[in-house]
Amino acid sequence: MPYPLLHALAGTLAWIARVPLRFRVRYGRENLQRCFPQMTPRELRLAMARHYRAIADTVLEMTKLATMSEAELCQRVALRNAELVHAELAAGRPVMLLSAHQGNWEWLLQRAAVEFRSTPYFGAYKPLRSARFDRDLLWLRQRFGAHMVAAKGLMRPLLRARGPHAVAMLADQVPLTSPSRVWLPFMGQPTAFYPGPAEIARRFGYSAFFFAMRPTGPARYEVAILPLALAAEQVDVEEFTRRYAALLEQQLRERPWDWAWGHRRWKIVPPGIEPPDAD
């Protein structure tokens, strides 16, 4: 499907999901209102519309991975400061690549796999409930050389890894099943984050980088690679996670619509606080 037609279809699907189906509209609106209380009703409607359009674009653009060439992928996703990561790998140190559900995170995973293909590259993911869809999605995600590993089983291949390698993950998910959590102020809310990335980085001596992705045009993105915590710093778990949260919040302040607002990010509350009644 040509890109203009694909994006026209994405616009239609975004409208259907938002207006007639009202798919997760309530959660998206509530999340945006609590994080951006200064938004006017009109600004909120526009942010919601842009959010649904961005998600639809990402979903349909992901299907292009089945036929996209490496050259096209590199052309459509530009990396800035990749030499910072290459320098760590050249020095024999493993690297951790962290990002969030912004821009086209599926293309980002593949673009990084191409960029750092000279070293073993692991991608952490959450398996889908449908075995068939999970198998199809894994094929897309591994097409450019990434070795996908279920997040719960990530430690096993990392323990076996020898020499420099890269591990990539999205660290902005809700830590529902995690036995421990890092609580931080984020977007004006007390928010729980997974401690896993920080614990792994500290234990195995990873140099961590944040991949800040933003759209620059139809099906085109730019990624700024920002140092998060170098191995030599020996940053503790809370400070590591705080730095990640601060970089993510900066992205959201610049582009409020560009995140997966439809999920219940604040469904868990800090210890000692009664949760709101669920309906």
C-alpha positions as CSV (number, residue, x, y, z in Angstrom):
1,M,0.0,0.0,0.0
2,P,1.5,3.4,-0.9
3,Y,2.2,5.7,2.0
4,P,-0.4,8.4,1.1
5,L,-3.1,5.7,1.0
6,L,-1.9,4.1,4.2
7,H,-2.0,7.4,6.1
8,A,-5.5,8.2,4.6
9,L,-6.7,4.9,5.9
10,A,-5.0,5.6,9.3
11,G,-7.0,8.8,9.5
12,T,-10.2,7.0,8.9
13,L,-9.4,4.3,11.5
14,A,-8.4,6.9,14.1
15,W,-11.7,8.7,13.7
16,I,-13.7,5.4,13.9
17,A,-11.9,4.4,17.1
18,R,-12.3,7.8,18.7
19,V,-15.8,8.9,17.7
20,P,-18.2,6.0,17.0
21,L,-16.4,3.3,19.0
22,R,-15.1,5.6,21.8
23,F,-12.3,3.1,22.2
24,R,-10.5,4.0,25.5
25,V,-11.5,7.7,25.0
26,R,-12.4,8.0,28.7
27,Y,-8.9,6.8,29.8
28,G,-7.1,9.0,27.4
29,R,-9.1,12.1,28.3
30,E,-8.7,11.5,32.0
31,N,-5.0,11.0,31.7
32,L,-4.5,14.1,29.7
33,Q,-6.6,16.2,32.0
34,R,-4.7,15.1,35.1
35,C,-1.3,15.7,33.5
36,F,-2.2,18.9,31.6
37,P,-4.9,20.6,33.8
38,Q,-4.2,23.9,32.0
39,M,-5.6,22.6,28.7
40,T,-8.7,24.2,27.4
41,P,-11.6,21.9,26.2
42,R,-10.6,22.7,22.6
43,E,-6.9,21.9,23.3
44,L,-7.9,18.7,24.9
45,R,-10.1,17.6,21.9
46,L,-7.2,18.4,19.5
47,A,-4.7,16.5,21.6
48,M,-7.0,13.5,21.7
49,A,-7.5,13.6,17.9
50,R,-3.8,13.8,17.3
51,H,-3.2,11.0,19.8
52,Y,-5.5,8.6,18.0
53,R,-4.1,9.6,14.6
54,A,-0.5,8.9,15.8
55,I,-1.5,5.5,17.2
56,A,-3.2,4.6,13.9
57,D,-0.2,5.7,11.9
58,T,2.1,3.6,14.1
59,V,-0.1,0.5,13.7
60,L,-0.4,0.7,10.0
61,E,3.3,1.8,9.4
62,M,4.4,-1.3,11.4
63,T,3.0,-3.5,8.5
64,K,5.6,-1.9,6.2
65,L,8.3,-3.8,8.1
66,A,7.3,-6.9,6.1
67,T,8.7,-5.4,2.9
68,M,10.8,-2.4,3.9
69,S,14.4,-2.5,3.0
70,E,17.2,-1.5,5.3
71,A,18.0,1.6,3.2
72,E,14.4,2.8,3.4
73,L,14.3,2.2,7.1
74,C,17.4,4.2,7.7
75,Q,16.1,7.0,5.5
76,R,12.8,7.2,7.4
77,V,14.3,7.0,10.9
78,A,17.3,9.2,11.4
79,L,19.5,8.6,14.4
80,R,21.4,11.5,16.0
81,N,24.5,10.9,18.2
82,A,24.7,7.2,17.4
83,E,28.4,7.6,17.8
84,L,28.0,7.8,21.6
85,V,26.6,4.2,21.6
86,H,29.2,3.0,19.2
87,A,32.0,4.4,21.4
88,E,30.8,2.4,24.4
89,L,30.5,-0.8,22.3
90,A,34.0,-0.2,20.8
91,A,35.3,0.1,24.4
92,G,34.0,-3.4,25.2
93,R,31.0,-2.2,27.3
94,P,27.4,-3.4,26.9
95,V,24.8,-0.8,26.3
96,M,21.1,-0.5,27.3
97,L,18.8,1.4,24.9
98,L,15.7,2.8,26.6
99,S,12.7,4.4,25.0
100,A,9.0,4.8,25.4
101,H,5.7,4.4,23.5
102,Q,6.2,7.5,21.5
103,G,6.6,8.0,17.7
104,N,6.8,4.7,15.9
105,W,8.5,2.5,18.6
106,E,8.4,-0.6,16.4
107,W,10.4,1.1,13.6
108,L,12.8,2.4,16.3
109,L,13.5,-1.1,17.5
110,Q,14.4,-2.2,13.9
111,R,16.4,0.9,13.1
112,A,18.6,0.3,16.2
113,A,19.0,-3.3,15.2
114,V,20.4,-2.2,11.9
115,E,22.6,0.5,13.4
116,F,24.2,-1.8,16.0
117,R,24.1,-5.1,14.0
118,S,27.8,-5.7,14.6
119,T,27.0,-6.7,18.2
120,P,24.4,-9.1,19.7
121,Y,21.2,-7.1,20.0
122,F,18.4,-8.2,22.4
123,G,14.9,-6.6,22.5
124,A,12.7,-7.1,25.5
125,Y,9.0,-7.5,24.8
126,K,5.7,-8.6,26.4
127,P,4.2,-11.6,24.6
128,L,0.7,-11.2,23.2
129,R,-2.2,-13.4,24.4
130,S,-2.8,-14.7,20.9
131,A,-0.1,-17.1,19.9
132,R,-0.7,-16.6,16.2
133,F,-0.4,-12.8,16.4
134,D,2.5,-13.0,18.7
135,R,4.3,-15.3,16.2
136,D,3.6,-12.9,13.3
137,L,4.7,-9.9,15.3
138,L,7.9,-11.6,16.3
139,W,8.7,-12.3,12.7
140,L,8.4,-8.6,11.9
141,R,10.4,-7.6,15.0
142,Q,13.3,-10.0,14.2
143,R,13.5,-9.3,10.5
144,F,16.5,-7.0,10.8
145,G,18.4,-9.1,13.2
146,A,17.0,-8.3,16.7
147,H,16.8,-11.2,19.0
148,M,13.5,-10.7,20.9
149,V,13.2,-12.1,24.4
150,A,10.2,-12.1,26.7
151,A,10.8,-9.5,29.4
152,K,10.3,-12.1,32.2
153,G,13.0,-14.3,30.7
154,L,15.5,-11.5,29.8
155,M,18.0,-12.3,32.5
156,R,18.9,-15.7,31.0
157,P,20.4,-14.5,27.7
158,L,22.1,-11.6,29.4
159,L,23.8,-13.9,31.8
160,R,25.1,-15.9,28.9
161,A,26.2,-12.9,26.9
162,R,29.9,-12.3,26.5
163,G,31.5,-9.1,25.4
164,P,29.8,-6.0,24.2
165,H,26.1,-6.3,23.3
166,A,23.0,-4.2,23.3
167,V,19.6,-4.6,25.1
168,A,16.6,-2.5,24.1
169,M,13.4,-2.0,26.0
170,L,10.4,0.3,26.5
171,A,10.5,1.3,30.2
172,D,7.2,3.2,30.5
173,Q,4.8,0.4,31.1
174,V,2.8,0.0,34.4
175,P,4.7,-2.4,36.8
176,L,1.6,-4.4,37.7
177,T,3.4,-7.7,38.3
178,S,6.7,-6.4,39.6
179,P,7.4,-7.3,43.2
180,S,9.2,-4.0,43.6
181,R,8.5,-0.5,42.2
182,V,10.2,2.9,42.1
183,W,7.8,5.7,43.0
184,L,8.5,9.1,41.5
185,P,6.7,12.3,40.8
186,F,6.0,12.2,37.0
187,M,3.7,14.6,35.1
188,G,2.5,15.9,38.4
189,Q,1.5,12.5,39.6
190,P,3.1,9.9,42.0
191,T,4.0,7.2,39.5
192,A,5.3,3.7,39.7
193,F,8.1,2.6,37.4
194,Y,9.8,-0.7,36.8
195,P,13.2,-0.9,38.7
196,G,14.3,-3.7,36.4
197,P,16.2,-1.5,33.8
198,A,18.2,0.3,36.5
199,E,18.9,-2.9,38.4
200,I,20.2,-4.7,35.3
201,A,22.3,-1.7,34.2
202,R,23.9,-1.5,37.6
203,R,24.5,-5.2,38.1
204,F,26.0,-5.9,34.6
205,G,27.7,-2.5,34.0
206,Y,25.6,-1.2,31.2
207,S,25.9,2.3,29.8
208,A,22.3,3.4,29.3
209,F,21.0,5.8,26.7
210,F,17.5,7.3,26.2
211,F,16.2,7.3,22.6
212,A,14.0,10.3,22.2
213,M,11.9,9.8,19.1
214,R,9.8,12.5,17.4
215,P,8.0,12.6,14.0
216,T,9.4,15.0,11.4
217,G,6.9,14.3,8.6
218,P,4.6,11.6,7.2
219,A,6.3,8.2,8.0
220,R,9.5,10.0,9.0
221,Y,11.1,10.3,12.4
222,E,14.2,11.6,14.1
223,V,15.8,10.0,17.2
224,A,18.0,11.9,19.5
225,I,20.2,9.5,21.5
226,L,20.8,11.0,25.0
227,P,23.2,9.6,27.7
228,L,21.2,8.5,30.6
229,A,23.7,6.8,32.9
230,L,27.2,5.6,31.9
231,A,28.6,2.5,33.5
232,A,31.4,4.4,35.2
233,E,28.8,6.5,37.2
234,Q,27.4,3.6,39.2
235,V,24.1,5.3,39.5
236,D,21.7,3.9,42.0
237,V,18.3,2.5,41.0
238,E,16.2,5.5,42.1
239,E,18.4,8.1,40.4
240,F,18.6,6.0,37.2
241,T,14.9,5.8,37.1
242,R,14.5,9.4,37.9
243,R,16.6,10.4,35.0
244,Y,14.6,8.2,32.7
245,A,11.3,9.7,34.0
246,A,12.7,13.3,33.5
247,L,13.6,12.7,29.9
248,L,10.3,11.1,29.2
249,E,8.4,13.9,30.8
250,Q,10.4,16.5,28.8
251,Q,9.2,14.7,25.6
252,L,5.6,14.8,26.8
253,R,5.7,18.4,27.7
254,E,6.9,19.2,24.2
255,R,4.3,16.9,22.4
256,P,1.4,16.1,24.8
257,W,-0.4,14.0,22.3
258,D,2.5,11.7,21.6
259,W,2.2,8.8,24.1
260,A,0.0,5.8,24.7
261,W,-2.6,7.7,26.7
262,G,-5.3,5.1,26.3
263,H,-3.9,2.8,28.9
264,R,-4.5,3.2,32.6
265,R,-1.1,4.5,33.6
266,W,-2.1,5.4,37.1
267,K,-4.2,2.4,38.0
268,I,-2.0,1.6,41.0
269,V,-1.4,4.1,43.8
270,P,1.4,4.6,46.3
271,P,1.4,2.5,49.5
272,G,-0.8,3.9,52.2
273,I,-3.2,5.7,49.8
274,E,-6.6,4.3,49.2
275,P,-7.3,3.7,45.4
276,P,-10.3,5.4,43.9
277,D,-13.5,3.4,43.5
278,A,-13.5,1.5,40.1
279,D,-16.7,1.5,38.1
